[in-house]
Amino acid sequence: TVKYGKTLEASIGLRFAGEASAKAAADKLNKEIKEGAANPMAGSYLKDVSASASGNDAVVTAKLSEDQLKSLGALAQSFAPMMMGGGMGGGGF
């Protein structure tokens, strides 16, 4: 589910064959989130992201504030020229 207004709240469920697999996936995701949180560029966006296991499901929840959404929008705009092929001399084959 995704709830979008001034903030963004998302919850994503992943179903596994068994509880052990769901727990292992949630544990691995939390490890990756923790490592990513140490990155100066991404860390602030990951402070309200977590994973948990419930039965056969691993659930990832994320919350972004209005300021974080604005910051991400500005960041995306700064990378847009490179992604469109104009920033790094790419675009041709």
MODELLER restraints for C-alpha pairs under 7 A, 6 or more apart:
rsr = mdl.restraints
at = mdl.atoms
rsr.add(forms.Gaussian(group=physical.xy_distance, feature=features.Distance(at['CA:1:A'], at['CA:10:A']), mean=5.66, stdev=0.5))
rsr.add(forms.Gaussian(group=physical.xy_distance, feature=features.Distance(at['CA:1:A'], at['CA:11:A']), mean=5.22, stdev=0.5))
rsr.add(forms.Gaussian(group=physical.xy_distance, feature=features.Distance(at['CA:1:A'], at['CA:12:A']), mean=6.43, stdev=0.5))
rsr.add(forms.Gaussian(group=physical.xy_distance, feature=features.Distance(at['CA:2:A'], at['CA:9:A']), mean=5.83, stdev=0.5))
rsr.add(forms.Gaussian(group=physical.xy_distance, feature=features.Distance(at['CA:2:A'], at['CA:10:A']), mean=4.36, stdev=0.5))
rsr.add(forms.Gaussian(group=physical.xy_distance, feature=features.Distance(at['CA:2:A'], at['CA:11:A']), mean=6.47, stdev=0.5))
rsr.add(forms.Gaussian(group=physical.xy_distance, feature=features.Distance(at['CA:3:A'], at['CA:9:A']), mean=5.11, stdev=0.5))
rsr.add(forms.Gaussian(group=physical.xy_distance, feature=features.Distance(at['CA:3:A'], at['CA:10:A']), mean=6.24, stdev=0.5))
rsr.add(forms.Gaussian(group=physical.xy_distance, feature=features.Distance(at['CA:6:A'], at['CA:66:A']), mean=5.25, stdev=0.5))
rsr.add(forms.Gaussian(group=physical.xy_distance, feature=features.Distance(at['CA:7:A'], at['CA:64:A']), mean=5.75, stdev=0.5))
rsr.add(forms.Gaussian(group=physical.xy_distance, feature=features.Distance(at['CA:7:A'], at['CA:65:A']), mean=4.78, stdev=0.5))
rsr.add(forms.Gaussian(group=physical.xy_distance, feature=features.Distance(at['CA:7:A'], at['CA:66:A']), mean=4.97, stdev=0.5))
rsr.add(forms.Gaussian(group=physical.xy_distance, feature=features.Distance(at['CA:8:A'], at['CA:63:A']), mean=5.60, stdev=0.5))
rsr.add(forms.Gaussian(group=physical.xy_distance, feature=features.Distance(at['CA:8:A'], at['CA:64:A']), mean=5.13, stdev=0.5))
rsr.add(forms.Gaussian(group=physical.xy_distance, feature=features.Distance(at['CA:8:A'], at['CA:65:A']), mean=6.68, stdev=0.5))
rsr.add(forms.Gaussian(group=physical.xy_distance, feature=features.Distance(at['CA:9:A'], at['CA:62:A']), mean=5.74, stdev=0.5))
rsr.add(forms.Gaussian(group=physical.xy_distance, feature=features.Distance(at['CA:9:A'], at['CA:63:A']), mean=4.49, stdev=0.5))
rsr.add(forms.Gaussian(group=physical.xy_distance, feature=features.Distance(at['CA:9:A'], at['CA:64:A']), mean=6.58, stdev=0.5))
rsr.add(forms.Gaussian(group=physical.xy_distance, feature=features.Distance(at['CA:10:A'], at['CA:61:A']), mean=5.62, stdev=0.5))
rsr.add(forms.Gaussian(group=physical.xy_distance, feature=features.Distance(at['CA:10:A'], at['CA:62:A']), mean=5.23, stdev=0.5))
rsr.add(forms.Gaussian(group=physical.xy_distance, feature=features.Distance(at['CA:10:A'], at['CA:63:A']), mean=6.51, stdev=0.5))
rsr.add(forms.Gaussian(group=physical.xy_distance, feature=features.Distance(at['CA:11:A'], at['CA:59:A']), mean=6.72, stdev=0.5))
rsr.add(forms.Gaussian(group=physical.xy_distance, feature=features.Distance(at['CA:11:A'], at['CA:60:A']), mean=5.63, stdev=0.5))
rsr.add(forms.Gaussian(group=physical.xy_distance, feature=features.Distance(at['CA:11:A'], at['CA:61:A']), mean=4.40, stdev=0.5))
rsr.add(forms.Gaussian(group=physical.xy_distance, feature=features.Distance(at['CA:11:A'], at['CA:62:A']), mean=6.54, stdev=0.5))
rsr.add(forms.Gaussian(group=physical.xy_distance, feature=features.Distance(at['CA:12:A'], at['CA:59:A']), mean=5.57, stdev=0.5))
rsr.add(forms.Gaussian(group=physical.xy_distance, feature=features.Distance(at['CA:12:A'], at['CA:60:A']), mean=5.16, stdev=0.5))
rsr.add(forms.Gaussian(group=physical.xy_distance, feature=features.Distance(at['CA:12:A'], at['CA:61:A']), mean=6.47, stdev=0.5))
rsr.add(forms.Gaussian(group=physical.xy_distance, feature=features.Distance(at['CA:13:A'], at['CA:57:A']), mean=6.33, stdev=0.5))
rsr.add(forms.Gaussian(group=physical.xy_distance, feature=features.Distance(at['CA:13:A'], at['CA:58:A']), mean=5.78, stdev=0.5))
rsr.add(forms.Gaussian(group=physical.xy_distance, feature=features.Distance(at['CA:13:A'], at['CA:59:A']), mean=4.41, stdev=0.5))
rsr.add(forms.Gaussian(group=physical.xy_distance, feature=features.Distance(at['CA:13:A'], at['CA:60:A']), mean=6.44, stdev=0.5))
rsr.add(forms.Gaussian(group=physical.xy_distance, feature=features.Distance(at['CA:14:A'], at['CA:57:A']), mean=5.42, stdev=0.5))
rsr.add(forms.Gaussian(group=physical.xy_distance, feature=features.Distance(at['CA:14:A'], at['CA:58:A']), mean=5.14, stdev=0.5))
rsr.add(forms.Gaussian(group=physical.xy_distance, feature=features.Distance(at['CA:14:A'], at['CA:59:A']), mean=6.24, stdev=0.5))
rsr.add(forms.Gaussian(group=physical.xy_distance, feature=features.Distance(at['CA:15:A'], at['CA:56:A']), mean=5.74, stdev=0.5))
rsr.add(forms.Gaussian(group=physical.xy_distance, feature=features.Distance(at['CA:15:A'], at['CA:57:A']), mean=4.45, stdev=0.5))
rsr.add(forms.Gaussian(group=physical.xy_distance, feature=features.Distance(at['CA:15:A'], at['CA:58:A']), mean=6.51, stdev=0.5))
rsr.add(forms.Gaussian(group=physical.xy_distance, feature=features.Distance(at['CA:16:A'], at['CA:22:A']), mean=5.60, stdev=0.5))
rsr.add(forms.Gaussian(group=physical.xy_distance, feature=features.Distance(at['CA:16:A'], at['CA:56:A']), mean=5.21, stdev=0.5))
rsr.add(forms.Gaussian(group=physical.xy_distance, feature=features.Distance(at['CA:16:A'], at['CA:57:A']), mean=5.96, stdev=0.5))
rsr.add(forms.Gaussian(group=physical.xy_distance, feature=features.Distance(at['CA:17:A'], at['CA:56:A']), mean=6.42, stdev=0.5))
rsr.add(forms.Gaussian(group=physical.xy_distance, feature=features.Distance(at['CA:18:A'], at['CA:56:A']), mean=5.00, stdev=0.5))
rsr.add(forms.Gaussian(group=physical.xy_distance, feature=features.Distance(at['CA:19:A'], at['CA:55:A']), mean=5.08, stdev=0.5))
rsr.add(forms.Gaussian(group=physical.xy_distance, feature=features.Distance(at['CA:19:A'], at['CA:56:A']), mean=4.40, stdev=0.5))
rsr.add(forms.Gaussian(group=physical.xy_distance, feature=features.Distance(at['CA:22:A'], at['CA:53:A']), mean=5.74, stdev=0.5))
rsr.add(forms.Gaussian(group=physical.xy_distance, feature=features.Distance(at['CA:22:A'], at['CA:56:A']), mean=5.45, stdev=0.5))
rsr.add(forms.Gaussian(group=physical.xy_distance, feature=features.Distance(at['CA:22:A'], at['CA:57:A']), mean=5.40, stdev=0.5))
rsr.add(forms.Gaussian(group=physical.xy_distance, feature=features.Distance(at['CA:22:A'], at['CA:58:A']), mean=5.01, stdev=0.5))
rsr.add(forms.Gaussian(group=physical.xy_distance, feature=features.Distance(at['CA:23:A'], at['CA:53:A']), mean=5.11, stdev=0.5))
rsr.add(forms.Gaussian(group=physical.xy_distance, feature=features.Distance(at['CA:23:A'], at['CA:58:A']), mean=6.76, stdev=0.5))
rsr.add(forms.Gaussian(group=physical.xy_distance, feature=features.Distance(at['CA:25:A'], at['CA:58:A']), mean=6.69, stdev=0.5))
rsr.add(forms.Gaussian(group=physical.xy_distance, feature=features.Distance(at['CA:26:A'], at['CA:51:A']), mean=5.13, stdev=0.5))
rsr.add(forms.Gaussian(group=physical.xy_distance, feature=features.Distance(at['CA:26:A'], at['CA:52:A']), mean=5.28, stdev=0.5))
rsr.add(forms.Gaussian(group=physical.xy_distance, feature=features.Distance(at['CA:26:A'], at['CA:53:A']), mean=5.89, stdev=0.5))
rsr.add(forms.Gaussian(group=physical.xy_distance, feature=features.Distance(at['CA:26:A'], at['CA:58:A']), mean=5.57, stdev=0.5))
rsr.add(forms.Gaussian(group=physical.xy_distance, feature=features.Distance(at['CA:29:A'], at['CA:51:A']), mean=6.33, stdev=0.5))
rsr.add(forms.Gaussian(group=physical.xy_distance, feature=features.Distance(at['CA:30:A'], at['CA:50:A']), mean=6.12, stdev=0.5))
rsr.add(forms.Gaussian(group=physical.xy_distance, feature=features.Distance(at['CA:30:A'], at['CA:51:A']), mean=5.80, stdev=0.5))
rsr.add(forms.Gaussian(group=physical.xy_distance, feature=features.Distance(at['CA:33:A'], at['CA:46:A']), mean=6.66, stdev=0.5))
rsr.add(forms.Gaussian(group=physical.xy_distance, feature=features.Distance(at['CA:36:A'], at['CA:42:A']), mean=6.45, stdev=0.5))
rsr.add(forms.Gaussian(group=physical.xy_distance, feature=features.Distance(at['CA:36:A'], at['CA:43:A']), mean=6.05, stdev=0.5))
rsr.add(forms.Gaussian(group=physical.xy_distance, feature=features.Distance(at['CA:37:A'], at['CA:43:A']), mean=3.63, stdev=0.5))
rsr.add(forms.Gaussian(group=physical.xy_distance, feature=features.Distance(at['CA:37:A'], at['CA:44:A']), mean=6.86, stdev=0.5))
rsr.add(forms.Gaussian(group=physical.xy_distance, feature=features.Distance(at['CA:37:A'], at['CA:46:A']), mean=5.66, stdev=0.5))
rsr.add(forms.Gaussian(group=physical.xy_distance, feature=features.Distance(at['CA:37:A'], at['CA:47:A']), mean=6.82, stdev=0.5))
rsr.add(forms.Gaussian(group=physical.xy_distance, feature=features.Distance(at['CA:45:A'], at['CA:64:A']), mean=6.83, stdev=0.5))
rsr.add(forms.Gaussian(group=physical.xy_distance, feature=features.Distance(at['CA:45:A'], at['CA:68:A']), mean=6.82, stdev=0.5))
rsr.add(forms.Gaussian(group=physical.xy_distance, feature=features.Distance(at['CA:48:A'], at['CA:62:A']), mean=5.68, stdev=0.5))
rsr.add(forms.Gaussian(group=physical.xy_distance, feature=features.Distance(at['CA:48:A'], at['CA:63:A']), mean=5.44, stdev=0.5))
rsr.add(forms.Gaussian(group=physical.xy_distance, feature=features.Distance(at['CA:49:A'], at['CA:61:A']), mean=5.59, stdev=0.5))
rsr.add(forms.Gaussian(group=physical.xy_distance, feature=features.Distance(at['CA:49:A'], at['CA:62:A']), mean=4.27, stdev=0.5))
rsr.add(forms.Gaussian(group=physical.xy_distance, feature=features.Distance(at['CA:49:A'], at['CA:63:A']), mean=6.52, stdev=0.5))
rsr.add(forms.Gaussian(group=physical.xy_distance, feature=features.Distance(at['CA:50:A'], at['CA:60:A']), mean=5.70, stdev=0.5))
rsr.add(forms.Gaussian(group=physical.xy_distance, feature=features.Distance(at['CA:50:A'], at['CA:61:A']), mean=5.53, stdev=0.5))
rsr.add(forms.Gaussian(group=physical.xy_distance, feature=features.Distance(at['CA:50:A'], at['CA:62:A']), mean=6.67, stdev=0.5))
rsr.add(forms.Gaussian(group=physical.xy_distance, feature=features.Distance(at['CA:51:A'], at['CA:58:A']), mean=6.75, stdev=0.5))
rsr.add(forms.Gaussian(group=physical.xy_distance, feature=features.Distance(at['CA:51:A'], at['CA:59:A']), mean=5.45, stdev=0.5))
rsr.add(forms.Gaussian(group=physical.xy_distance, feature=features.Distance(at['CA:51:A'], at['CA:60:A']), mean=4.30, stdev=0.5))
rsr.add(forms.Gaussian(group=physical.xy_distance, feature=features.Distance(at['CA:51:A'], at['CA:61:A']), mean=6.35, stdev=0.5))
rsr.add(forms.Gaussian(group=physical.xy_distance, feature=features.Distance(at['CA:52:A'], at['CA:58:A']), mean=5.63, stdev=0.5))
rsr.add(forms.Gaussian(group=physical.xy_distance, feature=features.Distance(at['CA:52:A'], at['CA:59:A']), mean=5.32, stdev=0.5))
rsr.add(forms.Gaussian(group=physical.xy_distance, feature=features.Distance(at['CA:52:A'], at['CA:60:A']), mean=6.60, stdev=0.5))
rsr.add(forms.Gaussian(group=physical.xy_distance, feature=features.Distance(at['CA:53:A'], at['CA:59:A']), mean=6.18, stdev=0.5))
rsr.add(forms.Gaussian(group=physical.xy_distance, feature=features.Distance(at['CA:81:A'], at['CA:87:A']), mean=5.36, stdev=0.5))
rsr.add(forms.Gaussian(group=physical.xy_distance, feature=features.Distance(at['CA:82:A'], at['CA:88:A']), mean=5.99, stdev=0.5))
rsr.add(forms.Gaussian(group=physical.xy_distance, feature=features.Distance(at['CA:85:A'], at['CA:91:A']), mean=4.43, stdev=0.5))
